[in-house]
Amino acid sequence: MSENKPTVGVIGGGAWGTALAQMLASDGRDVLLWAFEPAVVKAINTQHSNSAYLSGTTLDPAIRATGDLGALADCALLLVVTPAQHMRRVLKQLPHGTTDLVLCCKGIEEATGDLMVDAARAAAPGRPLAVLSGPTFAHEVAAGQPTAVTLACEDHVQWDRIAPQIARPAFRPYFTTDITGAEIGGAVKNVLAIACGVVEGLGLGQNARAALIARGFAEMTRFGLACGAQAETLSGLSGLGDLVLTCSSVSSRNFSLGKALGEGRKAADVLADRTTVAEGAFTAPVLQRVARTRGVAMPIVDTVCALLAGEVAAAEAVAALLARPLTAE
């Protein structure tokens, strides 16, 4: 163990969790990664790889893996990188403590409509909570390519405690206290990325994608403001920044899901073929429900929900959006 750099824990052995562990280990820090699958734990410890979720990356030997959440009890900081719909269950099994939890999963809990911070507060009471979000493809972070993120903290004291532990020369966090805004940007962009993937799958061109990103950002902003988020956060890295990235590349699981829908595949078939999670597929219905409760119009989100439910074909869905009444921007 490093004498001067306390161990950081990462909860979740998927692509993003593994990439964050690799980034954290880049300054010589010991990193302890919890993974659900025994095969992933074994591969990381014996082969320094996670081919199941982040193939092609040789992991730093300073990264150790475990299947025991209790082993993370002494870590100086814990990054939570589970799938959004499983986060509450995992955190309930975490030993009690006062170490900061940095939530790195993006979504809205399907069963409750809770943001991740609300679910974590209920599952791990007494833990200080922060949110890390922004435009972050896992393979680029793991490769040490430049990345900037939003780190939303309760106050400057928490920021001063957490930021130095995660900042690296190629990984730059920016401060905000708008935890709600950071969460909403990360959740909503996943749904909008599915819509942009549909545009790609239908071959509708770059004009249509740009228009969809802009109108999707308007939906994100309306919803965020209705939930108490700050406009500056939504137009920053965790909102617009993440939206642009996720809506522009098949490296995004949500974008690639939408592309498959645009090419004529059924959502159930595409999702059944995946070992990784397209969070937008789970977030879309609950986002629609919460938006309607708050009186927020989100026609693109409504369209994605109809597509995922198999209620409409992709071409028909796009035609319906284009046929909406003309209005002011």
N, C-alpha and C positions, 0 to 999 in steps of 0.2 A: 504494500500500500504506500502511496505517496505520502511523505512526511508533512509537506506543507500545503497539500491540496486535498481537502476532505472528499470522500467518495460521494458522487452524485448517483441517485437511483433513477431508473427509467422503468415505468410500469407499462409494458406493452411491447411485444416483440415483432410487430409488423414492420412494414417498410419505413414508416415515419419514425417509429420508436427506435428502430435500429440505426437510422440515419442520424437521429439526434444523439444517440449514444456514441456514434463514430465522431460526430462533431465535438462533443464534450471531451472525448479522450484525446483530441488533437493537441492539447496543451500538457499532456503527460498525466492528466487526472485519471484516477481509477473510477470506472463506471460499472455499476451493478445493474443489469437489465433483467427484469422479470418477464418471462414469456409463459403463455398458457400451454403451449405444445411441448412435450418432452423432447421431441425430435429437434425442435429449434434450439432448445437449451443445449442439447448435446452437440449440435453442429457448431454453435458459437464457441463453446468451450474447447472442443477438440479440433475443429477445422478453421476457426476464425472466419466463419462465413454464415450467411443466412440465405441460402439459395431459394428457400421457399418464398421469401418476400422481397429480398434485395439482392438478387443475383448479380454476379460480376463485381462485387465489392469485397475486398479483403479487409476484414475488420481488425482494428488495433488490438493487440494482445492485452491491453489494459482493460478491455471490456470483458467482464465475466457475466455469465447468465445463470439464472436460478429459476426454479419453479415454485419457490417458497416465498410468499409475500412477507413473511416474518423476517426474512433475511435482510430486508430493506429498512429495518427499524432504526438503524444507526446512521443512515445516510443523511448528509447535511441538507439535501434538497431532493425533492421527488418530482419528476416530470411524468404526468399522467397521459398516456398515449394509447389508451384502449379504444376500440370502436365505441362510438357515442352511446349506442343502445346497450352496451354492456358495462359502462363505466360505473354506474351506481352499484351494481352487484359486486364488482371487483373491489371497490373502495370499502364496501361493508366488511370485507375480509381483511382489510389492512389493519395492523395493530394501532391502537390509539397512540397519539403523539402530537407534537406541536410543530413539526417540520412543515415548511411551506409546501403546498401542492401547486404546481404549475400545470394548468389544464391545457393540453395541446390537441385535444380531440374536438372536432367541429360538428355540431349538430344540435338538434332539439330532441329531447327525449320523447319518443313516440307515445308511450303510455300515459304520460303526465302533462306534456306540453312544456316541461321545465327546460330552461337553458342548462348547460352543463354545470355552471357555477351553482345553481340552485340545487341540482341533483347531488353535487359533491358536498354542499353544505349539509344536506340531510344525511348523507351516507357517512361522512367523516366529520362530525361536529367538533368544533374546537381547532380545526386546522386552518391556518391562514391560506387564502386562495388567491391565485393570480391566473391570468390567461395569456397564453402565447399564441399568436395567430398572424397570418400574413401569407404572401406569395411564396410558397415553399414546395417545390418538387423534391421528394426524398432523395432521388439519385443525385441531384445536383448538390444538395447539402452534404451528403455522404462523400462526394468527390471534392469537397472544399471550395466549391464555386461561390462567389459573393452572393450573400443573401441578407435582406433586411426584413425585420419583423416588428410587430407591435407587441410589447410586453405590458399588459394592463395590470396594474397593481392597486392595492387598496390605498396606498399613500406613498410618499417619498421614502419613508423609513423602510417599507417592504422593498421598494425598488432598489435602494442602496444595498439591501441584503441579498437580493436575487441577481440583479443585472451583472455584477462582476463574476458571478459563478457561471453564467451562460454565454457572455460575450466572448467572441473570438475575432481574430483579424478579418475573417471572411464571414462572420455571422454577427450582425449588428442589430441589437434591439433598440426600439424607440419607446419612450415612456408615455403612458396615459393612465388616468384613473378611471376612464370610461370602460369598465369591464363589460357592461351590457353591449356597448357598441362593438367592441372587439368580438364578442360572442356572436352577435347577430350577423356581422359581415361574413364570418367564417361559415355560418350555417346556411344563410340564404344563397351565397354564391354557388354552393354545391348543386342546388336545385336549378339555378339559372344556367349552370354549365351543361346540364342535361339538355336544356333547350337549345343551346348553341351547338351541341353535338348533333342534334336533329337537323339543324340547318346544314351542317357539314355532310351528314349522311344523305340528305336530299340533293346536295350539290347546288345550293341556292346562292353561293358566292359570298365574297367578303363584305359587300354592302349590307347584305341581310344580317351577317354576323355582327357587324359594327352597330347596326340599328338595335339589334337584340340586346347587346351589352349595354347600350345607353339606356334603353327603356327598362331593362332589368335593374340597372342601377337606380333608376327612379323608383321602382318598386321596393328595392332594398331600403332606400332612404325613407320612403313613406312609412314602411313597417318599423324601421329602427327608431324614427322620431316618435312614433306612437307608443313605443316601448320604453322611451326615456333615454335613448342613445343620443350622442352628440353628432351633429352633421360632420364636424371635422374628423371624427374617427371613421365614419362611414366613407369619407372621401380619401382616407389614408390607406396605409398598407394592408390592414386587416379587412378593409371593405373593397374599395375600387381596385386596389393593387392586386388583391387575391382574385377578384372577379375577372380581371383582364387575363391573368395567367391561366386560370382554370378553364376559361372559355375559349382558349386558343390552341390547345394541344391535346393529342391523344395520350400524352403522358398522364393526363387527368383521368381518373377512373370514371368520374361522372360524365365528362365530355365523351369518353369512348362508349359509355352506356348509351348516351343520346345518339351518337353516330350509328350505333347498331340499330336503334329504334328507327332512325331515319332511313336506314337501308332495308327496313321491312321486318326485322326480327321482333319477336315478342319479348316484353320486359321479363317475364318469368323465366323464359329460356336463357336469356343473357345472364341474369343474376344467378341462375343455377349453375352456370359454367364457371363462375368466378371463385377464386380462393380469397381474393381481397374484397373489401367492402366499398361499394359506392354509396356513401352516406346520404347523398341527395335523394336516393330512392326511398329511404326511411323518413327523411326530414320533410319531403314534399307534402304528404297528407296532413301531418300535424302543423306544418307552417300554414297551410291553407285554412285549417280549422282555427288556429289562433288569430290569423289575419281577419277572418270573417267575424270572429268574436269582437275584435277591436275596430271593426268597420273600415278596414284597410283594403282597397282594391288591389289585387295582384293577378291580373289576367294571364301573365306568362306562367306563374306558379299554378294557376288553375288548369292551364293547358297541359303542363307537365304531369299533373295529377291524373288527368283524363287519359293521357298516353300510357302512363304506368299501369293504370287500371284496365287497359285494353278497351276503353270506351270509344276511342276514336283512332283512326289511322294518322300517321305523321303528316301526310300531305293535307289531309282534311283539317288537322289541327292548325297548321300554318295558315291555310286559307281562312279559317275562322278568325284568327288573330288579325289578318289583313283586312277583314271585312267589318271590323269593329267601327262604330260611329266615329267620324272625324272630330277631333277635339284639339284644344290648345296643348302645347308641350308643357 
